[in-house]
Amino acid sequence: MTRLTTMADAEAVSERAALEIARRLESAHRERGVAHLALSGGTTPGHTYELLANDHRSSGIGRPSWDSVEIWFADERCVGPDDEQSNYRLAQQTLLAPAGIAPERVHRMEGELGPEQGAERYAYALDEHVAFRDGDGDGGGDAGGGGPPVLDVIVLGIGPDGHVASLFPGAPALDASERALCLGVHDSPKPPPERITLSMAVLRAARCCILLATGAPKSDAISAMLGEPTKHVPASLLRRSRLSVIVDDAAAPPSPRG
């Protein structure tokens, strides 16, 4: 079952998300010696990263051991790393530079290469560095195995249309095989049209996806995500037993009438 947590406001959502991410990264480090964290863009994730970059013990958010964390990305726009639309640029400003994360631990999607070449390069990096899923659905194999690779935590936002990463409603990318790790997008309904995204198979293989939503415009999308799985609402296809959804009061689905 999906775990849905409702907080009072956007600040509380970011604090709760930062706390959960930090705890899961520390758990991964204790169990496997390394933690793999994938980031998304957006205002709420961005503030969450700011909290993670600092030590907020008064709020219960400890600073993770960043020297044992490998940083990945859920998706990227096909722009350069310094472009204002770049998810990497957001992460660099809010988390990577403030936390002093070593550049060799940051695996950037090279959006400037274009959708196909950028996706191919990223799939290769995932295959090389992240342990794959074993037969019972848990990560445990060596890197470079059958896949898909198992990331420990993927931070996701959700669009009003129910999209996650750059997987949009009804897009051909949702029909990709289980062996597809990273996909090029040429026709995103949101600008810019060209993007790179992790596949649904990789999102579903993660040990945990933490999905954040704030504001009333996201309420319908959250309700649809919690309904029956459908390609018309990509977020509904995430593996619910490994999904943690954190929303504010405005984005929370309406309570059923008694």
Contacts in CASP RR format, 6 or more apart in sequence:
PFRMAT RR
TARGET T0000
AUTHOR 0000-0000-0000
METHOD contacts of the structure
MODEL  1
MTRLTTMADAEAVSERAALEIARRLESAHRERGVAHLALSGGTTPGHTYE
LLANDHRSSGIGRPSWDSVEIWFADERCVGPDDEQSNYRLAQQTLLAPAG
IAPERVHRMEGELGPEQGAERYAYALDEHVAFRDGDGDGGGDAGGGGPPV
LDVIVLGIGPDGHVASLFPGAPALDASERALCLGVHDSPKPPPERITLSM
AVLRAARCCILLATGAPKSDAISAMLGEPTKHVPASLLRRSRLSVIVDDA
AAPPSPRG
1 240 0 8 1.000
1 241 0 8 1.000
2 226 0 8 1.000
2 240 0 8 1.000
2 243 0 8 1.000
2 244 0 8 1.000
2 245 0 8 1.000
3 243 0 8 1.000
3 244 0 8 1.000
3 245 0 8 1.000
4 226 0 8 1.000
4 245 0 8 1.000
4 247 0 8 1.000
4 252 0 8 1.000
5 16 0 8 1.000
5 244 0 8 1.000
5 245 0 8 1.000
5 246 0 8 1.000
5 247 0 8 1.000
6 247 0 8 1.000
6 248 0 8 1.000
6 249 0 8 1.000
6 252 0 8 1.000
7 13 0 8 1.000
7 15 0 8 1.000
7 16 0 8 1.000
7 246 0 8 1.000
7 247 0 8 1.000
7 248 0 8 1.000
7 249 0 8 1.000
8 248 0 8 1.000
8 249 0 8 1.000
9 214 0 8 1.000
9 248 0 8 1.000
9 249 0 8 1.000
10 44 0 8 1.000
10 47 0 8 1.000
10 214 0 8 1.000
10 215 0 8 1.000
10 248 0 8 1.000
11 47 0 8 1.000
12 248 0 8 1.000
13 44 0 8 1.000
13 212 0 8 1.000
13 213 0 8 1.000
13 214 0 8 1.000
13 246 0 8 1.000
13 247 0 8 1.000
13 248 0 8 1.000
14 44 0 8 1.000
14 46 0 8 1.000
14 47 0 8 1.000
14 48 0 8 1.000
14 50 0 8 1.000
14 51 0 8 1.000
14 212 0 8 1.000
15 51 0 8 1.000
15 56 0 8 1.000
15 59 0 8 1.000
15 61 0 8 1.000
16 246 0 8 1.000
17 44 0 8 1.000
17 45 0 8 1.000
17 48 0 8 1.000
17 155 0 8 1.000
17 210 0 8 1.000
17 212 0 8 1.000
17 246 0 8 1.000
18 48 0 8 1.000
18 51 0 8 1.000
18 52 0 8 1.000
18 56 0 8 1.000
18 61 0 8 1.000
19 59 0 8 1.000
19 60 0 8 1.000
19 61 0 8 1.000
20 210 0 8 1.000
20 244 0 8 1.000
20 246 0 8 1.000
21 37 0 8 1.000
21 48 0 8 1.000
21 52 0 8 1.000
21 64 0 8 1.000
21 153 0 8 1.000
21 155 0 8 1.000
21 210 0 8 1.000
22 52 0 8 1.000
22 61 0 8 1.000
22 62 0 8 1.000
22 63 0 8 1.000
22 64 0 8 1.000
24 35 0 8 1.000
24 152 0 8 1.000
24 153 0 8 1.000
24 207 0 8 1.000
24 208 0 8 1.000
25 35 0 8 1.000
25 37 0 8 1.000
25 64 0 8 1.000
25 65 0 8 1.000
25 69 0 8 1.000
25 152 0 8 1.000
25 153 0 8 1.000
26 35 0 8 1.000
26 64 0 8 1.000
26 65 0 8 1.000
28 34 0 8 1.000
28 35 0 8 1.000
28 36 0 8 1.000
28 152 0 8 1.000
28 153 0 8 1.000
28 207 0 8 1.000
29 35 0 8 1.000
29 64 0 8 1.000
29 65 0 8 1.000
29 68 0 8 1.000
29 69 0 8 1.000
32 131 0 8 1.000
33 68 0 8 1.000
34 68 0 8 1.000
34 69 0 8 1.000
34 70 0 8 1.000
35 64 0 8 1.000
35 68 0 8 1.000
35 69 0 8 1.000
35 70 0 8 1.000
35 152 0 8 1.000
35 153 0 8 1.000
36 69 0 8 1.000
36 70 0 8 1.000
36 72 0 8 1.000
36 130 0 8 1.000
36 150 0 8 1.000
36 151 0 8 1.000
36 152 0 8 1.000
36 153 0 8 1.000
37 69 0 8 1.000
37 70 0 8 1.000
37 71 0 8 1.000
37 72 0 8 1.000
37 151 0 8 1.000
37 152 0 8 1.000
37 153 0 8 1.000
37 154 0 8 1.000
37 155 0 8 1.000
38 71 0 8 1.000
38 72 0 8 1.000
38 73 0 8 1.000
38 74 0 8 1.000
38 151 0 8 1.000
38 153 0 8 1.000
38 154 0 8 1.000
38 155 0 8 1.000
38 198 0 8 1.000
38 206 0 8 1.000
39 45 0 8 1.000
39 49 0 8 1.000
39 71 0 8 1.000
39 72 0 8 1.000
39 73 0 8 1.000
39 74 0 8 1.000
39 87 0 8 1.000
39 91 0 8 1.000
39 95 0 8 1.000
39 155 0 8 1.000
40 73 0 8 1.000
40 74 0 8 1.000
40 75 0 8 1.000
40 87 0 8 1.000
40 154 0 8 1.000
40 155 0 8 1.000
40 156 0 8 1.000
40 157 0 8 1.000
40 165 0 8 1.000
41 87 0 8 1.000
41 90 0 8 1.000
41 91 0 8 1.000
41 157 0 8 1.000
42 87 0 8 1.000
42 90 0 8 1.000
42 157 0 8 1.000
43 214 0 8 1.000
44 157 0 8 1.000
44 212 0 8 1.000
44 213 0 8 1.000
44 214 0 8 1.000
45 155 0 8 1.000
45 157 0 8 1.000
45 212 0 8 1.000
46 90 0 8 1.000
46 91 0 8 1.000
46 94 0 8 1.000
46 95 0 8 1.000
47 94 0 8 1.000
48 155 0 8 1.000
48 212 0 8 1.000
49 90 0 8 1.000
49 91 0 8 1.000
49 94 0 8 1.000
49 95 0 8 1.000
50 94 0 8 1.000
50 95 0 8 1.000
50 98 0 8 1.000
51 59 0 8 1.000
51 61 0 8 1.000
52 61 0 8 1.000
52 63 0 8 1.000
52 64 0 8 1.000
52 95 0 8 1.000
52 99 0 8 1.000
53 63 0 8 1.000
53 94 0 8 1.000
53 95 0 8 1.000
53 98 0 8 1.000
53 99 0 8 1.000
54 63 0 8 1.000
54 98 0 8 1.000
55 61 0 8 1.000
55 62 0 8 1.000
55 63 0 8 1.000
56 62 0 8 1.000
63 99 0 8 1.000
66 99 0 8 1.000
66 100 0 8 1.000
66 101 0 8 1.000
66 105 0 8 1.000
67 102 0 8 1.000
67 105 0 8 1.000
69 101 0 8 1.000
69 105 0 8 1.000
70 105 0 8 1.000
70 107 0 8 1.000
70 129 0 8 1.000
70 130 0 8 1.000
71 91 0 8 1.000
71 96 0 8 1.000
71 101 0 8 1.000
71 105 0 8 1.000
71 106 0 8 1.000
71 107 0 8 1.000
72 107 0 8 1.000
72 126 0 8 1.000
72 130 0 8 1.000
72 151 0 8 1.000
73 87 0 8 1.000
73 88 0 8 1.000
73 91 0 8 1.000
73 107 0 8 1.000
73 108 0 8 1.000
73 109 0 8 1.000
73 198 0 8 1.000
74 154 0 8 1.000
74 155 0 8 1.000
74 156 0 8 1.000
74 164 0 8 1.000
74 165 0 8 1.000
74 197 0 8 1.000
74 198 0 8 1.000
74 203 0 8 1.000
75 87 0 8 1.000
75 109 0 8 1.000
75 165 0 8 1.000
75 166 0 8 1.000
75 195 0 8 1.000
75 196 0 8 1.000
75 197 0 8 1.000
75 198 0 8 1.000
76 86 0 8 1.000
76 87 0 8 1.000
76 88 0 8 1.000
76 108 0 8 1.000
76 109 0 8 1.000
76 111 0 8 1.000
76 195 0 8 1.000
76 196 0 8 1.000
76 197 0 8 1.000
77 83 0 8 1.000
77 85 0 8 1.000
77 86 0 8 1.000
77 87 0 8 1.000
77 111 0 8 1.000
77 192 0 8 1.000
77 194 0 8 1.000
77 195 0 8 1.000
78 111 0 8 1.000
78 112 0 8 1.000
78 113 0 8 1.000
78 114 0 8 1.000
78 115 0 8 1.000
78 192 0 8 1.000
78 194 0 8 1.000
78 195 0 8 1.000
78 196 0 8 1.000
79 85 0 8 1.000
79 86 0 8 1.000
79 111 0 8 1.000
79 112 0 8 1.000
79 192 0 8 1.000
80 86 0 8 1.000
80 111 0 8 1.000
80 112 0 8 1.000
81 88 0 8 1.000
81 89 0 8 1.000
81 92 0 8 1.000
81 108 0 8 1.000
81 112 0 8 1.000
82 89 0 8 1.000
83 89 0 8 1.000
85 192 0 8 1.000
86 111 0 8 1.000
87 109 0 8 1.000
88 108 0 8 1.000
88 109 0 8 1.000
95 101 0 8 1.000
96 106 0 8 1.000
107 122 0 8 1.000
107 125 0 8 1.000
107 126 0 8 1.000
107 129 0 8 1.000
109 118 0 8 1.000
109 122 0 8 1.000
109 182 0 8 1.000
109 196 0 8 1.000
110 117 0 8 1.000
110 118 0 8 1.000
110 121 0 8 1.000
110 122 0 8 1.000
111 118 0 8 1.000
111 196 0 8 1.000
113 121 0 8 1.000
114 184 0 8 1.000
114 194 0 8 1.000
114 196 0 8 1.000
115 183 0 8 1.000
115 184 0 8 1.000
115 185 0 8 1.000
115 186 0 8 1.000
115 194 0 8 1.000
115 195 0 8 1.000
115 196 0 8 1.000
116 184 0 8 1.000
118 182 0 8 1.000
118 184 0 8 1.000
118 196 0 8 1.000
119 182 0 8 1.000
119 183 0 8 1.000
119 184 0 8 1.000
119 196 0 8 1.000
119 197 0 8 1.000
120 182 0 8 1.000
122 181 0 8 1.000
122 182 0 8 1.000
122 196 0 8 1.000
123 180 0 8 1.000
123 181 0 8 1.000
123 182 0 8 1.000
126 149 0 8 1.000
126 181 0 8 1.000
126 182 0 8 1.000
126 202 0 8 1.000
127 143 0 8 1.000
127 144 0 8 1.000
127 145 0 8 1.000
127 147 0 8 1.000
127 149 0 8 1.000
127 181 0 8 1.000
128 143 0 8 1.000
128 144 0 8 1.000
129 143 0 8 1.000
129 149 0 8 1.000
130 143 0 8 1.000
130 149 0 8 1.000
130 150 0 8 1.000
130 151 0 8 1.000
131 139 0 8 1.000
131 140 0 8 1.000
131 141 0 8 1.000
131 142 0 8 1.000
131 143 0 8 1.000
131 149 0 8 1.000
131 150 0 8 1.000
132 139 0 8 1.000
132 140 0 8 1.000
132 141 0 8 1.000
132 142 0 8 1.000
132 143 0 8 1.000
132 144 0 8 1.000
132 145 0 8 1.000
132 146 0 8 1.000
132 147 0 8 1.000
132 148 0 8 1.000
132 149 0 8 1.000
132 150 0 8 1.000
133 139 0 8 1.000
133 140 0 8 1.000
133 141 0 8 1.000
133 146 0 8 1.000
133 147 0 8 1.000
133 148 0 8 1.000
133 149 0 8 1.000
133 150 0 8 1.000
133 205 0 8 1.000
134 140 0 8 1.000
134 141 0 8 1.000
137 205 0 8 1.000
138 150 0 8 1.000
139 150 0 8 1.000
139 205 0 8 1.000
139 207 0 8 1.000
140 150 0 8 1.000
143 149 0 8 1.000
146 179 0 8 1.000
147 178 0 8 1.000
147 179 0 8 1.000
147 181 0 8 1.000
147 205 0 8 1.000
148 178 0 8 1.000
148 179 0 8 1.000
148 181 0 8 1.000
148 199 0 8 1.000
148 201 0 8 1.000
148 202 0 8 1.000
148 204 0 8 1.000
148 205 0 8 1.000
149 181 0 8 1.000
149 202 0 8 1.000
149 205 0 8 1.000
150 205 0 8 1.000
150 206 0 8 1.000
150 207 0 8 1.000
151 202 0 8 1.000
151 205 0 8 1.000
151 206 0 8 1.000
151 207 0 8 1.000
152 206 0 8 1.000
152 207 0 8 1.000
152 208 0 8 1.000
153 206 0 8 1.000
153 207 0 8 1.000
153 208 0 8 1.000
153 209 0 8 1.000
153 210 0 8 1.000
154 198 0 8 1.000
154 203 0 8 1.000
154 206 0 8 1.000
154 208 0 8 1.000
154 209 0 8 1.000
154 210 0 8 1.000
155 210 0 8 1.000
155 212 0 8 1.000
156 164 0 8 1.000
156 165 0 8 1.000
156 203 0 8 1.000
156 209 0 8 1.000
156 210 0 8 1.000
156 211 0 8 1.000
156 212 0 8 1.000
156 235 0 8 1.000
156 238 0 8 1.000
157 164 0 8 1.000
157 211 0 8 1.000
157 212 0 8 1.000
157 213 0 8 1.000
158 164 0 8 1.000
158 211 0 8 1.000
158 212 0 8 1.000
158 213 0 8 1.000
158 218 0 8 1.000
158 221 0 8 1.000
158 222 0 8 1.000
158 225 0 8 1.000
158 235 0 8 1.000
159 218 0 8 1.000
159 221 0 8 1.000
160 217 0 8 1.000
160 218 0 8 1.000
160 220 0 8 1.000
160 221 0 8 1.000
161 168 0 8 1.000
161 169 0 8 1.000
161 189 0 8 1.000
161 221 0 8 1.000
161 233 0 8 1.000
162 169 0 8 1.000
162 221 0 8 1.000
162 224 0 8 1.000
162 225 0 8 1.000
162 233 0 8 1.000
162 234 0 8 1.000
162 235 0 8 1.000
162 236 0 8 1.000
163 169 0 8 1.000
163 234 0 8 1.000
163 235 0 8 1.000
164 203 0 8 1.000
164 211 0 8 1.000
164 234 0 8 1.000
164 235 0 8 1.000
164 238 0 8 1.000
165 197 0 8 1.000
165 198 0 8 1.000
165 203 0 8 1.000
166 173 0 8 1.000
166 185 0 8 1.000
166 188 0 8 1.000
166 195 0 8 1.000
166 196 0 8 1.000
166 197 0 8 1.000
167 173 0 8 1.000
167 174 0 8 1.000
167 197 0 8 1.000
167 199 0 8 1.000
167 200 0 8 1.000
167 203 0 8 1.000
167 234 0 8 1.000
168 185 0 8 1.000
168 188 0 8 1.000
168 189 0 8 1.000
168 190 0 8 1.000
168 234 0 8 1.000
169 231 0 8 1.000
169 232 0 8 1.000
169 233 0 8 1.000
169 234 0 8 1.000
170 231 0 8 1.000
170 232 0 8 1.000
170 234 0 8 1.000
171 185 0 8 1.000
171 187 0 8 1.000
171 234 0 8 1.000
173 183 0 8 1.000
173 184 0 8 1.000
173 185 0 8 1.000
173 197 0 8 1.000
173 199 0 8 1.000
173 200 0 8 1.000
174 200 0 8 1.000
174 231 0 8 1.000
174 234 0 8 1.000
174 237 0 8 1.000
176 183 0 8 1.000
176 199 0 8 1.000
176 200 0 8 1.000
176 201 0 8 1.000
177 201 0 8 1.000
178 201 0 8 1.000
179 201 0 8 1.000
180 199 0 8 1.000
180 201 0 8 1.000
181 198 0 8 1.000
181 199 0 8 1.000
181 201 0 8 1.000
181 202 0 8 1.000
182 196 0 8 1.000
182 197 0 8 1.000
182 198 0 8 1.000
182 199 0 8 1.000
182 202 0 8 1.000
183 196 0 8 1.000
183 197 0 8 1.000
183 198 0 8 1.000
183 199 0 8 1.000
184 194 0 8 1.000
184 195 0 8 1.000
184 196 0 8 1.000
184 197 0 8 1.000
185 193 0 8 1.000
185 194 0 8 1.000
185 195 0 8 1.000
185 196 0 8 1.000
185 197 0 8 1.000
186 193 0 8 1.000
186 194 0 8 1.000
187 193 0 8 1.000
188 194 0 8 1.000
188 195 0 8 1.000
200 234 0 8 1.000
200 237 0 8 1.000
200 238 0 8 1.000
203 209 0 8 1.000
203 238 0 8 1.000
203 239 0 8 1.000
204 237 0 8 1.000
204 238 0 8 1.000
204 239 0 8 1.000
204 242 0 8 1.000
205 239 0 8 1.000
206 239 0 8 1.000
206 242 0 8 1.000
207 242 0 8 1.000
208 242 0 8 1.000
208 243 0 8 1.000
208 244 0 8 1.000
209 238 0 8 1.000
209 239 0 8 1.000
209 242 0 8 1.000
209 243 0 8 1.000
209 244 0 8 1.000
210 244 0 8 1.000
210 246 0 8 1.000
211 225 0 8 1.000
211 235 0 8 1.000
211 238 0 8 1.000
211 243 0 8 1.000
211 244 0 8 1.000
211 245 0 8 1.000
211 246 0 8 1.000
212 246 0 8 1.000
212 247 0 8 1.000
213 221 0 8 1.000
213 222 0 8 1.000
213 245 0 8 1.000
213 246 0 8 1.000
213 247 0 8 1.000
213 248 0 8 1.000
213 251 0 8 1.000
214 247 0 8 1.000
214 248 0 8 1.000
214 250 0 8 1.000
214 251 0 8 1.000
215 248 0 8 1.000
215 250 0 8 1.000
215 251 0 8 1.000
216 250 0 8 1.000
216 251 0 8 1.000
218 247 0 8 1.000
218 250 0 8 1.000
218 251 0 8 1.000
219 250 0 8 1.000
219 251 0 8 1.000
219 252 0 8 1.000
219 253 0 8 1.000
219 254 0 8 1.000
221 233 0 8 1.000
221 235 0 8 1.000
222 245 0 8 1.000
222 247 0 8 1.000
222 251 0 8 1.000
222 252 0 8 1.000
222 253 0 8 1.000
223 253 0 8 1.000
223 254 0 8 1.000
224 233 0 8 1.000
224 235 0 8 1.000
224 236 0 8 1.000
225 233 0 8 1.000
225 235 0 8 1.000
225 236 0 8 1.000
225 238 0 8 1.000
225 245 0 8 1.000
226 236 0 8 1.000
226 245 0 8 1.000
226 253 0 8 1.000
227 233 0 8 1.000
227 236 0 8 1.000
228 236 0 8 1.000
229 236 0 8 1.000
229 237 0 8 1.000
230 236 0 8 1.000
230 237 0 8 1.000
231 237 0 8 1.000
END
